[in-house]
């Protein structure tokens, strides 16, 4: 979905610009394509809920005495991904 939105935005920008001569249009199109590809490349498909929960659990770094409380709170808040992480 992210990829589609990027291309839709690029197409909308392209459509919204006034007509240019041939070379200017090619340069503009190239710049839009490059920007879209950079945006797609920057989007981390692996940055899902589980990965985020794991980073949060690592950042919290609970001590042994705090772990049980954290696990109970994660379950009570229905944060299963955090509980598993």
DSSP file (Angstrom, degrees, kcal/mol; ACC not computed):
  #  RESIDUE AA STRUCTURE BP1 BP2  ACC     N-H-->O    O-->H-N    N-H-->O    O-->H-N    TCO  KAPPA ALPHA  PHI   PSI    X-CA   Y-CA   Z-CA
    1    1 A X     >        0   0    0      0, 0.0     4,-2.4     0, 0.0     5,-0.2   0.000 360.0 360.0 360.0 -39.6    0.0    0.0    0.0
    2    2 A X  H  >  +     0   0    0      1,-0.2     4,-2.2     2,-0.2     5,-0.2   0.920 360.0  50.4 -59.5 -43.6    2.9    2.3    0.8
    3    3 A X  H  > S+     0   0    0      1,-0.2     4,-2.1     2,-0.2    -1,-0.2   0.910 109.9  50.0 -62.4 -42.3    4.4    1.8   -2.6
    4    4 A X  H  > S+     0   0    0      1,-0.2     4,-2.7     2,-0.2    -1,-0.2   0.924 109.4  51.1 -62.1 -44.0    1.0    2.6   -4.3
    5    5 A X  H  X S+     0   0    0     -4,-2.4     4,-2.7     1,-0.2     5,-0.2   0.909 108.1  53.0 -61.7 -41.6    0.6    5.8   -2.3
    6    6 A X  H  X S+     0   0    0     -4,-2.2     4,-2.4     1,-0.2    -1,-0.2   0.937 112.3  43.9 -58.9 -47.2    4.0    7.0   -3.3
    7    7 A X  H  X S+     0   0    0     -4,-2.1     4,-2.4     2,-0.2    -1,-0.2   0.869 112.1  53.2 -69.4 -34.7    3.3    6.5   -7.0
    8    8 A X  H  X S+     0   0    0     -4,-2.7     4,-2.5     2,-0.2    -1,-0.2   0.920 110.4  47.7 -63.6 -42.5   -0.1    8.0   -6.7
    9    9 A X  H  X S+     0   0    0     -4,-2.7     4,-2.7     2,-0.2     5,-0.2   0.925 111.5  50.1 -64.2 -44.0    1.4   11.1   -5.1
   10   10 A X  H  X S+     0   0    0     -4,-2.4     4,-2.5     1,-0.2    -1,-0.2   0.909 112.1  48.2 -60.5 -41.4    4.1   11.3   -7.8
   11   11 A X  H  X S+     0   0    0     -4,-2.4     4,-2.6     2,-0.2    -1,-0.2   0.891 110.9  50.6 -66.3 -38.8    1.4   11.1  -10.4
   12   12 A X  H  X S+     0   0    0     -4,-2.5     4,-2.0     2,-0.2    -2,-0.2   0.907 111.5  47.8 -65.6 -41.1   -0.7   13.7   -8.8
   13   13 A X  H  X S+     0   0    0     -4,-2.7     4,-0.8     2,-0.2    -2,-0.2   0.938 113.2  48.6 -63.0 -45.2    2.3   16.1   -8.6
   14   14 A X  H >< S+     0   0    0     -4,-2.5     3,-0.7     1,-0.2    -2,-0.2   0.904 112.4  48.0 -61.2 -42.7    3.1   15.4  -12.2
   15   15 A X  H 3< S+     0   0    0     -4,-2.6    -1,-0.2     1,-0.2    -2,-0.2   0.838 108.2  55.8 -67.8 -33.6   -0.5   16.0  -13.3
   16   16 A X  H 3< S+     0   0    0     -4,-2.0    -1,-0.2    -5,-0.2     2,-0.2   0.628  90.1  91.3 -77.3 -13.4   -0.6   19.2  -11.3
   17   17 A X  S << S-     0   0    0     -4,-0.8     3,-0.1    -3,-0.7    -3,-0.0  -0.556  83.9-106.3 -85.8 148.2    2.4   20.8  -13.0
   18   18 A X        -     0   0    0     -2,-0.2    -1,-0.1     1,-0.1     2,-0.1  -0.292  48.4 -82.7 -68.6 156.0    2.0   23.0  -16.1
   19   19 A X        -     0   0    0      1,-0.0     2,-0.2     6,-0.0    -1,-0.1  -0.347  51.3-166.4 -61.4 135.0    3.1   21.6  -19.4
   20   20 A X        -     0   0    0      1,-0.1    -1,-0.0    -3,-0.1     2,-0.0  -0.686  27.9 -90.3-114.8 169.2    6.8   21.9  -20.0
   21   21 A X     >  -     0   0    0     -2,-0.2     4,-2.5     1,-0.1     5,-0.2  -0.266  54.3 -89.7 -71.9 172.9    8.9   21.5  -23.1
   22   22 A X  H  > S+     0   0    0      1,-0.2     4,-2.0     2,-0.2     5,-0.1   0.884 123.7  41.6 -55.2 -50.4   10.2   18.1  -23.9
   23   23 A X  H  > S+     0   0    0      2,-0.2     4,-2.3     1,-0.2    -1,-0.2   0.907 115.5  49.5 -69.7 -41.3   13.6   18.2  -22.1
   24   24 A X  H  > S+     0   0    0      1,-0.2     4,-2.5     2,-0.2    -1,-0.2   0.896 110.7  51.5 -62.4 -39.9   12.1   20.0  -19.0
   25   25 A X  H  X S+     0   0    0     -4,-2.5     4,-2.8     2,-0.2    -1,-0.2   0.909 109.3  49.9 -64.0 -42.0    9.4   17.4  -18.8
   26   26 A X  H  X S+     0   0    0     -4,-2.0     4,-2.5    -5,-0.2    -2,-0.2   0.915 112.1  47.6 -63.4 -42.4   11.9   14.6  -19.0
   27   27 A X  H  X S+     0   0    0     -4,-2.3     4,-2.3     2,-0.2    -2,-0.2   0.905 113.1  48.7 -64.6 -41.7   14.0   16.2  -16.2
   28   28 A X  H  X S+     0   0    0     -4,-2.5     4,-2.4     2,-0.2    -2,-0.2   0.925 111.9  48.5 -63.1 -46.0   10.9   16.7  -14.1
   29   29 A X  H  X S+     0   0    0     -4,-2.8     4,-2.6     1,-0.2    -2,-0.2   0.910 111.3  50.5 -61.2 -42.5    9.7   13.1  -14.6
   30   30 A X  H  X S+     0   0    0     -4,-2.5     4,-2.7     1,-0.2    -1,-0.2   0.905 110.0  50.0 -62.5 -41.9   13.2   11.8  -13.7
   31   31 A X  H  X S+     0   0    0     -4,-2.3     4,-2.3     2,-0.2    -1,-0.2   0.904 111.8  48.2 -64.5 -41.0   13.2   13.9  -10.5
   32   32 A X  H  X S+     0   0    0     -4,-2.4     4,-2.5     2,-0.2    -2,-0.2   0.916 112.9  47.7 -65.0 -43.1    9.8   12.6   -9.5
   33   33 A X  H  X S+     0   0    0     -4,-2.6     4,-2.7     2,-0.2     5,-0.2   0.926 112.3  49.4 -64.0 -44.8   10.8    9.0  -10.2
   34   34 A X  H  X S+     0   0    0     -4,-2.7     4,-2.3     1,-0.2    -2,-0.2   0.915 112.2  48.0 -60.6 -43.4   14.0    9.4   -8.3
   35   35 A X  H  X S+     0   0    0     -4,-2.3     4,-2.2     2,-0.2    -1,-0.2   0.911 112.3  49.2 -64.5 -42.2   12.2   10.9   -5.3
   36   36 A X  H  X S+     0   0    0     -4,-2.5     4,-2.3     1,-0.2    -2,-0.2   0.920 111.7  48.6 -63.7 -43.6    9.6    8.1   -5.4
   37   37 A X  H  X S+     0   0    0     -4,-2.7     4,-2.5     1,-0.2    -1,-0.2   0.878 110.5  51.1 -65.6 -37.4   12.2    5.4   -5.5
   38   38 A X  H  X S+     0   0    0     -4,-2.3     4,-2.0    -5,-0.2    -1,-0.2   0.912 110.7  49.2 -64.3 -41.4   14.1    7.0   -2.6
   39   39 A X  H  X S+     0   0    0     -4,-2.2     4,-1.0     2,-0.2    -2,-0.2   0.907 112.2  47.7 -64.7 -41.4   11.0    7.2   -0.5
   40   40 A X  H  < S+     0   0    0     -4,-2.3     3,-0.5     1,-0.2    -2,-0.2   0.912 112.1  49.7 -65.6 -42.3   10.2    3.5   -1.3
   41   41 A X  H  < S+     0   0    0     -4,-2.5    -1,-0.2     1,-0.2    -2,-0.2   0.843 108.4  53.5 -65.5 -33.2   13.7    2.5   -0.4
   42   42 A X  H  < S+     0   0    0     -4,-2.0     2,-0.5    -5,-0.2    -1,-0.2   0.723  87.4  94.8 -75.2 -20.5   13.6    4.4    2.9
   43   43 A X  S  < S-     0   0    0     -4,-1.0     2,-0.9    -3,-0.5     3,-0.1  -0.618  72.7-143.5 -76.4 119.9   10.4    2.6    3.9
   44   44 A X    >   -     0   0    0     -2,-0.5     3,-1.6     1,-0.2    -2,-0.1  -0.745  13.7-169.7 -89.8 105.9   11.4   -0.4    6.1
   45   45 A X  T 3  S+     0   0    0     -2,-0.9    -1,-0.2     1,-0.3    -2,-0.0   0.772  86.9  59.9 -64.1 -25.3    9.0   -3.2    5.3
   46   46 A X  T 3  S+     0   0    0      1,-0.2     2,-2.3    -3,-0.1    -1,-0.3   0.511  75.4 100.1 -81.4  -3.4   10.5   -5.1    8.3
   47   47 A X    <   +     0   0    0     -3,-1.6    -1,-0.2     4,-0.1     2,-0.1  -0.440  56.3 143.8 -83.9  68.5    9.4   -2.3   10.7
   48   48 A X     >  -     0   0    0     -2,-2.3     4,-2.4     1,-0.0     5,-0.2  -0.349  68.6 -86.7 -98.5 179.8    6.3   -4.1   11.9
   49   49 A X  H  > S+     0   0    0      1,-0.2     4,-2.9     2,-0.2     5,-0.2   0.894 125.8  52.1 -55.0 -45.2    4.6   -4.3   15.2
   50   50 A X  H  > S+     0   0    0      1,-0.2     4,-2.3     2,-0.2    -1,-0.2   0.915 110.3  47.2 -63.0 -43.4    6.8   -7.2   16.4
   51   51 A X  H  > S+     0   0    0     -5,-0.2     4,-2.0     2,-0.2    -1,-0.2   0.899 113.8  48.3 -65.1 -40.2   10.1   -5.4   15.5
   52   52 A X  H  X S+     0   0    0     -4,-2.4     4,-2.3     2,-0.2    -2,-0.2   0.907 110.8  50.5 -66.2 -42.1    8.9   -2.3   17.3
   53   53 A X  H  X S+     0   0    0     -4,-2.9     4,-2.7    -5,-0.2    -2,-0.2   0.888 109.1  52.0 -63.2 -39.0    7.8   -4.2   20.4
   54   54 A X  H  X S+     0   0    0     -4,-2.3     4,-2.2     2,-0.2    -1,-0.2   0.911 109.7  48.6 -64.8 -41.4   11.2   -5.9   20.5
   55   55 A X  H  X S+     0   0    0     -4,-2.0     4,-2.3     2,-0.2    -2,-0.2   0.898 112.3  49.6 -63.9 -39.6   13.0   -2.5   20.3
   56   56 A X  H  X S+     0   0    0     -4,-2.3     4,-2.6     2,-0.2    -2,-0.2   0.925 110.1  49.9 -64.4 -44.6   10.7   -1.2   23.1
   57   57 A X  H  X S+     0   0    0     -4,-2.7     4,-1.8     1,-0.2     5,-0.4   0.900 112.3  48.1 -61.8 -39.9   11.4   -4.2   25.3
   58   58 A X  H  < S+     0   0    0     -4,-2.2    -1,-0.2     1,-0.2    -2,-0.2   0.892 111.6  50.0 -66.4 -39.2   15.1   -3.8   24.8
   59   59 A X  H  < S+     0   0    0     -4,-2.3    -2,-0.2     1,-0.2    -1,-0.2   0.871 109.0  51.4 -68.6 -36.1   14.8   -0.1   25.6
   60   60 A X  H  < S-     0   0    0     -4,-2.6    -1,-0.2    -5,-0.1    -2,-0.2   0.886  81.9-176.0 -66.9 -37.7   12.9   -0.7   28.7
   61   61 A X     <  -     0   0    0     -4,-1.8    -3,-0.1    -5,-0.2    -4,-0.1   0.897  16.4-154.1  42.0  61.6   15.6   -3.2   29.8
   62   62 A X        -     0   0    0     -5,-0.4    -1,-0.1     1,-0.1     2,-0.1  -0.320   9.4-121.2 -68.5 146.3   13.7   -4.3   33.0
   63   63 A X    >>  -     0   0    0      1,-0.1     4,-1.4    -2,-0.0     3,-1.2  -0.363  35.2 -99.4 -74.3 164.2   15.6   -5.6   36.0
   64   64 A X  H 3> S+     0   0    0      1,-0.3     4,-0.6     2,-0.2     3,-0.3   0.863 125.3  52.6 -55.9 -37.8   14.7   -9.1   37.1
   65   65 A X  H 34 S+     0   0    0      1,-0.2     4,-0.3     2,-0.1    -1,-0.3   0.732 112.4  45.4 -72.9 -20.7   12.5   -7.7   39.9
   66   66 A X  H <> S+     0   0    0     -3,-1.2     4,-2.4     1,-0.1    -1,-0.2   0.626  92.3  82.2 -93.9 -16.3   10.6   -5.5   37.4
   67   67 A X  H  X S+     0   0    0     -4,-1.4     4,-2.6    -3,-0.3     5,-0.2   0.897  88.7  50.2 -61.7 -45.4   10.0   -8.1   34.8
   68   68 A X  H  X S+     0   0    0     -4,-0.6     4,-2.3     1,-0.2    -1,-0.2   0.910 112.2  48.2 -61.0 -42.9    7.0   -9.8   36.3
   69   69 A X  H  > S+     0   0    0     -4,-0.3     4,-2.6     1,-0.2    -1,-0.2   0.919 111.6  50.1 -63.4 -43.9    5.2   -6.5   36.8
   70   70 A X  H  X S+     0   0    0     -4,-2.4     4,-2.5     1,-0.2    -2,-0.2   0.910 110.8  49.2 -61.6 -42.9    6.0   -5.5   33.2
   71   71 A X  H  X S+     0   0    0     -4,-2.6     4,-2.1     2,-0.2    -1,-0.2   0.912 111.8  48.0 -64.1 -42.8    4.7   -8.8   31.8
   72   72 A X  H  X S+     0   0    0     -4,-2.3     4,-2.7     1,-0.2    -2,-0.2   0.918 113.5  47.8 -64.3 -42.9    1.4   -8.5   33.9
   73   73 A X  H  X S+     0   0    0     -4,-2.6     4,-2.2     2,-0.2    -2,-0.2   0.888 109.3  53.5 -65.8 -38.9    0.9   -4.9   32.7
   74   74 A X  H  <>S+     0   0    0     -4,-2.5     5,-3.4     2,-0.2    -1,-0.2   0.915 113.0  43.5 -62.3 -42.6    1.6   -5.8   29.1
   75   75 A X  H ><5S+     0   0    0     -4,-2.1     3,-1.6     3,-0.2    -2,-0.2   0.912 112.1  52.5 -68.2 -42.2   -1.1   -8.5   29.3
   76   76 A X  H 3<5S+     0   0    0     -4,-2.7    -2,-0.2     1,-0.3    -1,-0.2   0.851 111.0  47.9 -62.0 -34.0   -3.5   -6.3   31.1
   77   77 A X  T 3<5S-     0   0    0     -4,-2.2    -1,-0.3    -5,-0.2    -2,-0.2   0.363 115.9-118.0 -86.3   5.2   -3.1   -3.6   28.4
   78   78 A X  T < 5 +     0   0    0     -3,-1.6     2,-0.9     1,-0.2    -3,-0.2   0.865  66.1 145.8  59.4  38.5   -3.6   -6.3   25.8
   79   79 A X     >< +     0   0    0     -5,-3.4     4,-2.3     1,-0.2    -1,-0.2  -0.625  11.3 162.1-103.1  69.5    0.0   -5.6   24.4
   80   80 A X  H  > S+     0   0    0     -2,-0.9     4,-2.7     1,-0.2     5,-0.2   0.867  71.0  55.4 -61.9 -38.6    0.7   -9.2   23.4
   81   81 A X  H  > S+     0   0    0      1,-0.2     4,-2.4     2,-0.2    -1,-0.2   0.906 109.9  46.5 -62.5 -40.6    3.6   -8.2   21.1
   82   82 A X  H  4 S+     0   0    0      2,-0.2    -2,-0.2     1,-0.2    -1,-0.2   0.907 111.3  52.3 -67.1 -40.8    5.3   -6.4   24.0
   83   83 A X  H  < S+     0   0    0     -4,-2.3    -2,-0.2     1,-0.2    -1,-0.2   0.925 112.8  44.3 -59.1 -45.8    4.6   -9.4   26.3
   84   84 A X  H  <        0   0    0     -4,-2.7    -1,-0.2     1,-0.3    -2,-0.2   0.894 360.0 360.0 -67.4 -40.3    6.2  -11.8   23.8
   85   85 A X     <        0   0    0     -4,-2.4    -1,-0.3    -5,-0.2    -2,-0.2   0.510 360.0 360.0 -62.9 360.0    9.1   -9.5   23.1
